[in-house]
Amino acid sequence: MNGFIRLVILSAMIASLTSCASRPVEDDLSLDGMDSSADVTSADESAPAADSASDDFAEFDEIDNQQPAQAESQAAPADDQDLAIEEEVNEAGGQEQVADAPAPAPEETSPTEDPFADSSVADVPAQTPEPTVTETTPDPFADQPPVSEPAPAPVTETIAAVPSGAPANITDLKFRANETGGTVIVQGDRPLTYTTRTNPDLRQFIIEVDNANLPDRLKRSLNTKDIKGSVGAIDAYQNPGSATARFVIQMREGLGEPMVQQEGNSLLIVASGSAPAEAMEVTDVSTAMEDNNILPSQNLTEFLAGNTKFYGKKISIETSNMDIRDALNFITEESGVNMVISEDVKGAVSLKLRQVPWDQALVVIMKAKKLGYTRQGNVLRIAPLQDLKAEEDDATKLAQARKNLEPLKVRMFPVSYAKVDELEKKIKDFLGDRGRVVGDVRTNALVVTDIEENLERAARLIASLDTQPAQVSIEGKIVEAKESFTRNIGVNWSATGAPIKLGSTARGPVNMNPSFNVNQSAAGSSGALNFNLNVGTLDIFGTLSAALALNESEEQVKIISAPRIMTLSNEKADINQTTEVPVRQVTQNGTATQETFQFKPLTLKLEVTPQVTADGSVIMKVLVNRQFRGADVSSAGQGAFAVNSREANTRVLVKNGQTAVIGGIYQSDATDGEVGVPWFRELPFVSYLFKTKNISKEKSELLIFLTPRIMGQIDNNAGNPTTTDF
């Protein structure tokens, strides 16, 4: 009987522990509510299993929470059996056996003791113990396993119930612009789970798709800056190792948040705002046309006229009898360029291009099929050349018709520095067919009649031409240097005698006065050193004398003339200096001789026309002339002299403040003469006793220096020339 009671008590203990393990796990401290020391010992022995079970339960809380009712229903009969058996043991007085049994917690036993308070001990073994022992003891406790072993049973069932967590695949990303602002479409292979958040400072709306895979071909930016609407840009990316795909929508200023809708496997992010009326699809907006070097001209004619280089991405294409529209679409796909193809573009084309820039391939196709393009922003429109030419002509005619309908206006332009008559001729070329211009000399103004556009052009032209002219001061220096040398050496022989009378008084006397001179020029030389010697006396010739002449002179002369003049740019100026010298003139009237003097001018003249250039230099057209008195050409020294002239005429370019040498004249005159007694002047050693030798040398040099200086501030962008469009 005691063995049977022990077996029943052990079964009750196992059933009690099983009911505790099968209850919903709220806290591991629930096991500490036991008062019995045996319960604490059992809990320590099963600690490893209990910890692992609690971890598994924590991982599958949702599944475990679905089974508390079943666990409680299984544990309740066992609790009732424990209480009944415990009462029976107490009445029998087996206190030693009861000490080994676990005592349930007060809160667990108090509600179950009352129903069994009046039950007899004799009824318990007959009714309840037998089926309980038969069901719980045969297999589980044959080898006395740990108490916590039954706990993993529900965990295994929970793992089997968890569905597969394979990530969803993003298959496409598009943007459609419409009248309401635009819609971003995120397409997946299954319904997508997402969250949204905003960044107000950067005006960004962010959609995060959880447990999703974004392929590399969709990891890009959609640039929608050229599309009017509320969406400025779209950026799709996924960090390495992350299962969250993010889509950042850059909103334009002043617009609200987009609205997200889920339709099947797609997410629709609808943005509100203004957009083009015509819907369009953007699958990949690249920066193909952002490079200003790619097809920079507005049409093909302008491009071919001034371009020989291509800068597009290199592509390869090889086709045979391919429709030209398909070829153009291929270039569009490869380059990412925005292209509109006219419906008149037809025909087939055969191509074999390898690694050539896409813009070059496009130009080759257009030239081969007589096509052209027009560029508006980053969009190319391809059409036949004749269509584009007709459109251009129509646009020109329309613009001209609009100008003809504009009203005429009259405007007066005062002129400050320019000449009205000269400016009037220049303005006429800038007016239209109905425009006219009249110049008023008295007020120095122009009266212009034309449409507003032409009046504005005329105003800019007048403002550019009617500027203050620069003033130029020109300083000239004319330097003339002379050097002369004269030498006379020789002997002058002379003889004088008494007068001789021949004949009678009746027939009239013939008087002879014998005398002679040798080297007369030497004796009369100015500044000569003369020695008179009486050689002897002859009865016939009288006194014979000789004069030794030695004469040498050297002269250096330097003449400087410095004319200075100031004038305006492009205005001729001249300065003169005149000296009048008398010239003796002798006229004979019968036997009477009349002597008069006539004054002849000798002039120093400087004539210059400066032109100030845009970089601050001066272009000068120069004429310099100097006249001076020459040698006496009269036979008797009666004042008839020659007039010599020196002149330079040139055009030079000089920096402001620098000096230019515009001319130089060098002249050298040498004279070597000899006068003497024939035959005797050629005798050796004594030849100088019978001759006089004259040596004369003269040198002259003329230099002309000019220095221009621009006066005051120049208001013509000197040093920084610019161009102006009219």
Secondary structure as UniProt FT lines:
FT   HELIX           2..22
FT   HELIX           28..33
FT   HELIX           37..45
FT   HELIX           47..59
FT   HELIX           61..64
FT   TURN            65..66
FT   HELIX           68..92
FT   HELIX           95..99
FT   HELIX           106..113
FT   HELIX           114..116
FT   TURN            117..118
FT   TURN            121..122
FT   HELIX           123..127
FT   HELIX           129..136
FT   TURN            138..141
FT   TURN            147..151
FT   HELIX           152..161
FT   STRAND          168..177
FT   TURN            179..180
FT   STRAND          181..188
FT   STRAND          193..199
FT   TURN            200..203
FT   STRAND          204..210
FT   STRAND          212..213
FT   HELIX           216..218
FT   STRAND          221..223
FT   TURN            225..226
FT   STRAND          231..237
FT   TURN            240..241
FT   STRAND          245..251
FT   TURN            253..254
FT   STRAND          259..263
FT   TURN            264..265
FT   STRAND          266..272
FT   STRAND          280..282
FT   TURN            288..290
FT   TURN            292..293
FT   HELIX           300..306
FT   STRAND          314..323
FT   HELIX           324..335
FT   STRAND          338..341
FT   TURN            343..344
FT   STRAND          348..357
FT   HELIX           358..368
FT   TURN            369..370
FT   STRAND          371..376
FT   TURN            377..378
FT   STRAND          379..384
FT   HELIX           385..405
FT   STRAND          409..414
FT   HELIX           420..428
FT   TURN            429..430
FT   TURN            433..434
FT   STRAND          436..440
FT   TURN            441..444
FT   STRAND          445..450
FT   HELIX           452..465
FT   STRAND          471..496
FT   STRAND          500..502
FT   STRAND          510..512
FT   STRAND          515..517
FT   HELIX           520..523
FT   TURN            526..527
FT   STRAND          529..538
FT   TURN            539..541
FT   STRAND          542..561
FT   STRAND          564..568
FT   TURN            569..570
FT   STRAND          573..589
FT   TURN            590..591
FT   STRAND          592..612
FT   TURN            614..615
FT   STRAND          617..632
FT   STRAND          641..655
FT   TURN            656..657
FT   STRAND          660..676
FT   TURN            678..679
FT   HELIX           680..682
FT   TURN            684..686
FT   HELIX           687..689
FT   STRAND          691..711
FT   TURN            718..719
//
